[in-house]
Structures are given as C-alpha cells and as structure tokens.
Amino acid sequence: ELNSEHAQKVAELEQAMQQKLRERQKLYEEAFNQDMKQYLSTGYLQHREPTEANVCVLDQMTLTNISDQEALDDFLNSTGDDISTGSSLTSG
C-alpha cells in the first residue's frame, strides 16, 4: 500500500511538473512568435524586459529528494582537503 501511495504521489508530481513545463513552453513560444512578427515587420528586435514567467529565482527552486539535500549539505560543509583526498579524479 505504501508503494502504491508513493507511486501515485510521484505520478501526480511528475504530471504537475509536465503541466508547468507545457505552460512555460507556451509562454516562450508566444514570445518567440511576437519577436518574429516584430523582426519580420521592422527588421530589428526591441529589448524586452524580463517577465515573471521567464525569471528564474534561486529561492523558488526546491529539492524534492532528501538524499540530494543531504549530499548537498555534505558537499557544502566539506573543506577543500576533504574534497581533494576523497576525489577519484585526483587519485588517478
């Protein structure tokens, strides 16, 4: 039962994310079409101020996987010595 609840929640989250991406795609497509119309009629584009739809604010981003958060915290709390001694890139 727990697996089915989790699978349902994941499916709902993915569906919501896909819907959000489709809406964002539509906004970008509309802006592109407006820019193309402007360019074809005048030969140049006006500088466009960023709209709320295309401004990505770091504070609005969220981590959905707790293990990702833990890995991020470990990375951010590690020192340069921890990284250089534990890295497989430097041991080769």
Secondary structure as GFF3:
##gff-version 3
##sequence-region A 1 92
A	DSSP	alpha_helix	2	42	.	.	.	ID=ss1
A	DSSP	three_ten_helix	52	54	.	.	.	ID=ss2
A	DSSP	three_ten_helix	58	60	.	.	.	ID=ss3
A	DSSP	alpha_helix	66	77	.	.	.	ID=ss4
A	DSSP	alpha_helix	80	86	.	.	.	ID=ss5
###
